[in-house]
Structure formats: structure tokens, C-alpha cells
Amino acid sequence: MEPIIFHIDVNSAYLSWSALSLLEKGENTDLRKIPAIIGGDMEKRHGVVLAKSIPAKKYGVTTGEPIVNALRKCPTLTIQPPDHHLYHARSKELMQLLRDVCPDIEQVSVDECFMDYTPIQNLYDSPVTAAHSIREQIRERFGYTVNIGVSDVKMLAKMASDFSKPDKVHTLFSWEIREKMWPLSVASLFMCGKSSVQTLNKLGIRTIGDLAQTDRQILSAHLKSHGVMLWEYANGIDPSKVVPVPEEAKGIGNSITLSKDVTERRQAVRTLLSLSESVGGRLRAAGQLAGMVSVEIKYSSFRSVSHQTSLFSHTDSTQLIYETSCRLFDELWDGSPIRLLGIRTSRLAGAGEPSQLSLFDLEIRQPQKPPGCPESSGPGMSAPSSRQKLEALDKTLDQIRQKYGKDAVVRGSLLKENSPDNSKRRD
């Protein structure tokens, strides 16, 4: 199966983050809605433009140009100095949210990253649905927007995210490059700088399509290995993969934004079962045990509530996470329509570390499931299920899915309604 890669890029990150910070401090003007830039010093009028608002862009202000030039284009330009401590904090919280969606994240700058969508593809209807869900989560939680490019090629995902902005999702799959990329100027091609553009223009190469159809030897003669790389990019060739940089996990969670509100308990607990499978699987893959489980509900009114409980002993069992989540849900839900459900585990400990055992761990009995709560255990599980049996079941399911794909084994209770309502999911 071909990989699917996202490139996630914050729209005018420095300006957006500074604007939100000023608004939180009581400022009345949103920098994003007026001609404004981040960079340099207003009084000394030196430095370069680090980020610009859309109104400033309409005056011809460009990122990287001297501030004095920007002021000539727009004398009323508002200049805000950069706050790199703020930007670092905003970047960290964004990447944490994205790692909650999928741990396979390669951060390439303070405001952009690649994500390998492949490990979580079974949680969404399509890559585009997943990308829109992520985009909406970021806007709702943090108040700023991102562009997301979707492709089967890493470089093309980067190109796609640079299409029209802000707050957009664009695809640029390898089979779409003739239609979507080749008509563009060579200046739009990733890694094609001003000097390369000038050289290519002298050769009569003005569009990416022109470049893609040029003899590689000609490009090599004029631009050396860089010319060959540009030719490969123009033809959608980029074998590089997403290289995740692991971060020490403080918690592992999963949430689902539902495409339509859930109003019945049986639908909600079925969603909790799907979430528990994902969380339990990720815990086991990471070699972690959870000491706390929390459930989050976001209602259709956008009001969010959560409830958590400590576990007597650490666990990575799908069954126990599910049972705990159902109990927390019953204590929390007030009957209002539900827009989002989430499970998060925390107080993690290594699977090899000693953990406290209760008498119930010696032989865990299945609790009487509440009405409408589908069984999470597989066929053949007797009423008294030992810890070893639960571990063996989880291990077997993990091995089957790893070998044959995540959809190779699906619990019967999830097949009954084809998963929760064609939901948009965030792992």
C-alpha cells in the first residue's frame, strides 16, 4: 500500500501567535485583520519581515524583505517585534496535539511538520476527511489556522500545503501533478531558488511542466546535481520518508469528532470501544502501562467536560481501559447531544517496571456490562477472565493486525453499525 503523507503548516505562524497573545492580554486590534508584520523594531525601523498579515500582503509586502521596503509599500504598517519564547511554547503545544493524532510526526521547523497518515488510516473515512478533522481541531482548540497538504509523496505534500491559503486542505497526489503542478511557474517548485529560476528561464524553462520534460543532462550541465533534483521534484519523484522523532510520552490518547451528534448511549459506548482499542494498541506498541484513564465529552454546544480515575494497577489492556471508560462516561454524561468523545491515559510506566497487583488481578471477572454496552472481549472468553487471558487476546489481535492489516480483525459489535456514524476521527 502506498504511503499517505500530510504536510501541516501554520498560516503566518509568528503573526498569528503574536496576534492571539496580544488579544489575550486585552488588545482590541487583531493583527491578522490589519496591515501588520512581525519583525525588526518599529522605532529603529530595521530588520526583515518574518511574517505578514493577509492585508499586508495585498500591499505587496513579502516575507524576508527589509522592513524599510515594506514601509514604503504601506506607510501605515503595524510592526510587532518577534517573541521567540512564545513561538516555542505554541509550537510545542501544537506538536503535542498532532502526536496525539498520530505519533509518526517529523517536525521540520517551529511551525510545520510532516505526518505519516498510514498508521491511522483505518480511523478515518479518507485522508481528506482526516486532514479536515485535524485542521478543525487546531482552529477550535488554539484559535489559529493551518494548511494541510495531502499526497503519496513527501515533497508533493509540501507543495500542496502551499496552495491557496488560509485554513485549507489540498491534495497533490503523484497522478495529479500534470493538472495541478505542471502549469505553475518554476519559482513555485520546492527548493527552486531565485538563482535556479534565473538559470532555468535563460534555458526557456518557465513552468514546472517545462522543467519536467527537459533532458536531465541539460539540467545537470547547468545546475549540477541540484538540477537533477529539481527535475525529479518536477516529476513527483521523492523517495524520502517521514522520519519520526520520538518524544517521551506523558500520555496516550484518542478522540473522535463525530460527523453527526450522538444522542444514544449504545452509540457512545460503541465509540468508546473503538477508542479503547486504539489507545490500548498504542500503549502496547510503546511498551507503556497506564495508571490513569480519563474520558472527555464535547457537547454539540461546544461545552467540554472530562472525568478521570486512577487505576489500582497499571495496565495496557483494551478490556480494562474500555470498562473504565464506560464507567467514567456514565458518571459524566448529562444526556445532551455529543459532538466529540475522547479517551486519554496518563501516569505511564514502562511495561517492564514492577507494578502493584490487586487480588482482582489474579482472576479478573468481567463486570456486568451496562445496557447497550457491547462486549470488548473476543469469542470464547469465559466469565472469569484472567489477566493472562486478556494479555494473550490483546497480543494475538495485535499480531494479526500487524501482519495482515488493521482491518484484518474487527469486533462484531463494531460491525453492527459500521463504526460510529461515519465519524471523523482523531487518534
N, C-alpha and C positions, 0 to 999 in steps of 0.2 A: 504494500500500500504506500502511495506517495505521501510524504510528509505534508502537513499544512502548517504554515508559519505565519504568525502575526507580527507586525511591527507597530508598536504603540508609542505615540509621540504626543506630548503635551502641547497644546496650541499656545504659542507665545508664553512659554513657561514662566520666565522671570517676571514678565509684566503681569501675568495672571496671578501668580503667587503674591507679588507685592500689592496688587490691587485688593485682593481679598484680605491681606493683613491690615491694610490701611482702613478698609471698611469695618473690620472687626474692632479697630481702635477708635471708631467714631467718625471717620471721614465721610463726607456726604457725596463726594465725587468718585465714581468708578473709573479708574484709569483706562479700563478696557473700552469705555464708551466715548472717550475724547482723544484728540491727537496727543499721544504720550509715548515716551520711550523709557527704557531702563538703560542707564549707562552714564559714566562720567560724573561731572559736577555742574549743577545749574549755574552757580555763580562764576566759577572759573571757565566754564564752557569748553572743557577739553575732554578727550576720551572718544570712544566709539559707541555706536548704537549696539547694545546687546540684545534688545528685544523691542518690538514696536507694536502698537495697537493697530487694529484694522483702520480706524480713522486716520492714523498717521501714515499708513501705507497708501491711502488714497492721495496723499500729497507727494508721493514718490519717495518717501523715506524708506531706506533699505537697511537691513541688519548688516553690521560691520562697517558702515560708512562713518566718517568723522562727525561728531556732533555739530561742529560748525556748519558743515554742509547741510545737515538735517534742519538746522535753524534757518538757513537761507530758504529752504523749501517751505518751511512752516514756522514763521516767527513766533507764533503763539504756542509752540510745542511745550508740553509739560515734561520735565525731566526728573526722573526719580532715580537716586543712586541705588546700586545693587546691594542686596542683603544676602550674602552667600550663606550665612548661618541659617537663615530662614529657608533658603532654597534646599539646603542639605536636609533639613528636617522634613520639608514637603516631599522631597524625593524619596526619603526613607519610608514614609507612611504610604506613598503610592506603591512602591515596590513590595511592601508587605501585603497590601491588598491583592496585588497581582499574584504573589506567591501563594496566597490563599486560594486563588482561582486555579493556578497550576504551578507546581514547583519548578518546572523547566523554564526558567527565566534567564536571559542573558542581558544584563544591563550594559549599555554601551555609552551612556552619558547620564547626566543628572536628570534628564527629562525624557529619556527614550530607552526602549528595550525591545528585544525580540522574545517571543513566546512560542514554544513548540506546542501547538494545539493538539497534536496527535494523541497524547496520553489521556486527554479528557473528551475526545470526540464523541464517545458514547453518551455523554451527559447533555448533549445539545441536539437540536433538530438539524443544524447545519453550521458550518464555520461562520457564515454571515450572521446567523442568529446569535451565536456565542459572542461575536465581536460587538454587536449592538448591545447585548446584555452587559458586557464589560464596560463599554462606553457610558451607558446609562448609570451603572453603579458608581463610576468615578464622578460623574456630574452630580448625582444625588448626594453622595457622601461628602465630597470635597468642595463642590461649587465651581469647578473649572472644567474645561472640555479637553478631549483628546481626539486625534485622528488615529484610525487603525487601518493598516494595510494588510490584506489577506492574500497569500499566494502559496504556491508549492515550491517557490524558490526564495531564498532569504533576501537577496538583493531586490527582487521584484516586489517583495512585501514592503521594503523600504521605499521604493519608488511609488507604490500605491498610496502610502500614507502621506505623500507629499502632493497628491492631487488636491482638488478644491477643498478649502477649509472654511470654517472650523466645524468641529463636532460631527465628523463624517466617517463612514466606513466605506472603503473602496477595495475592490478586488483587482488583481493583475496576475492571473494565472499564466503559465507559460504559453497556453494556447490563445491567450488574449493579447499578446504583445503586438501583433501586426495591426490590430484595430486600435488599441489604446495607447501604445507606447511609440511605435514607429513614426507616427506623424509629428511627434514632439521635436522641438529643437534639441540638437546635441547638447546644448547647455543644460538641459533638464536631466541628462543622464547622470546617475550616481557616479561620483569620482571623476567627472569630466570638468576640470577647472578652466579658468579663463585662458591660460596658455594653450591647453589642449584644444579648446574651442577655436582659437585663432588658427592653429595649425590645420585643423580639420577643415575650417572654412576656406583656407587657401587651396585645399585639395578639392574643393567643390562639395564637401560633405557638410550638409546643413541640418539634416534631420537624423534622428536615431535610425530610421529605416535606411537612409543613405549609408550610414556607418555599418549597419548590419550586413549590407550587401557589398561592401568594399572588400577587395582582396586583402587578406591578413598580412601578406608580405609587404604590401604598400604601407600599411599602418605600422608594421614592425620597423620598416626603414626610416620612418619619420618620427615615431614616438616610442620606439624600442618595445620593451615588454609591457609598458603601460598601454600602448596602442592595442596590443593583442588582448589585454584585459578588457579594454573598452569595447572591443569587437565582441568578446564573449558576453559582456553585460548587455550589449545591444541585442544579442540573440537569445537572451534569457538564460545564459549559462553561468551558474554559480553553484559549485558543489558543496560549499561551506554549510555547516550545520549549526543549529543553536547549541551553544556551549554553556550550560547552566553553571552558575557559580553558587554552590551550596551555601546556605546560611543556617546557622544553628536555630533549630525550630523552637519557638516558645509555645507554639500551639498549632494544632492541625484542625482545620475546619472545612465546612462545605455549606453553601447556601443555594437556594433555588428561588429565582424570581419567577413567579407563575404568570403565564400568559393571560389567565383569567382568574378572578378571585375564587378561592376555595372557601366553601361555606359548610362543608360536611366533614365530620371527624374522620370518617373512613378514608376520605381522600387525603387528609392531612397526615394520618399515620402511615399511609402507603408512601407518601413523600418522605416521611422520616425514615422509613426502612431503606429507601434508595440512598438517602444521605448517609445513613449509618454504614451501609456497605462501602461507600466511597471513603468515609473517614477511617473505618476500620482497616480497609485495604492500604491506605496511605500510612497509617501507623505501623502496620506490619512491614511495609516496604522500607520504612525509615528505621526499623528496629527500635521503635519507641512504644512505651506504655503510657496511658493517660491516667491521671489521678483525679481529674475533674471533668465533668461534662456540663455544657450549657446549651440551652435552646433559645433561639431568637425568633420572634414573630414580628413581622411588619404588617400592619393592617392596611386596608385599602385607603384609609385616611392618612397614610404615611407615618402614623404613630408607631414607634418601635418599643417593644418590651422584651425582656430576657429574664431567664431564671437559670440558676446553676446549682450544682450539688457536688460535693466531694465524694469520691468512691472509697470504700473501705480498703480496697487493694487496687493497685494499678492494673489496667487491662488494655488489650488491643482487640478484644472480642466484639465482632459485629453484633452478636446477640445481646451482650450486656449493654453496649452503647445504645442499641435500639430500645431495649426495655427501659433504660434510664431516661432516654429522650421522650418516650411515650408518657412516662410518669410526670416529667417536668412539663410537657405540653398540657397535660390535663390540669395541672396546678395553675398554669399560666393563662390559657386561652379563655377569653370572655365571650366567645360566640360570634364576634364580629368577623366580617369577610377578611380573609388572609391574602396578602399580596406576596409575601416572602416568608420562607421558612429556612432556618439555619441551625446547624449543629456545630459546636466547636469544642474541642478537647484541649486541655491545658495541664499544667503541672506534670510535664512529661518526664519520664525516666527511661534510661536505657533498658532494653529487654533483658539484658544480662545482669542487671543490678538486682540485688535481693529486695523482695517486696513482702509486705505483711500479708499473711493469709488469714482469712476468717474460716470458721467452721463450715460455712456455706461453700467455700471454695473447694472443699474436699468432695462435695457432691452437690452441684448447683441444680436446684429444682426449677423447672420452668414456672414462672409465676402465672396465675390465672390471667390470661390476656383480657383486657377490657373489650367491650363490644366494638366491633369494627376494626380491631387491631390485627392485621394479618400476621401469620406466623413468619418469623425470620429464619427459623431453623429449617434444615432440609429434610427430605423424606427419610424415614427410618429412625428419626431421633425419638428416643423414649422419653417419657415424662421426667424421670430423673436423669439429667444430662450432666456428666462430669465436666470439669474444666478441660480434661484431656480430650474429651469428645468434641467440645466446642473448638478447641485449638486445631484438632485434626480436620474438622469440617472446613474451617477458615483456610487452613493450609492447602487442602485439596482444591477448593474453589479458586484460590489464588494461582495455583499451579496450572489448572485448566485454562484460566483466562490468560495467563502469561504465554502459554503455548499456542492456544487456538484463538485468542482474541477476547476482548472484554464481554462480547455478546454471546460467547460460547455457552455460558450458563446464566440463565435468567430465572429468578424465583417465580414460581407460579403465581404468587399473589400480585406480582408486578405486571404479569402478562394480562391479568383480568381486565385492566383498563388501559393497557398500553402505556404505562408510566403516567405520571401525573399531568394530564391535560395538556399535552404538547408544550410543556413548560420550557422557559428559557432558564438554563441552569448556570450556576457559578460554583465551581469546585473550590 
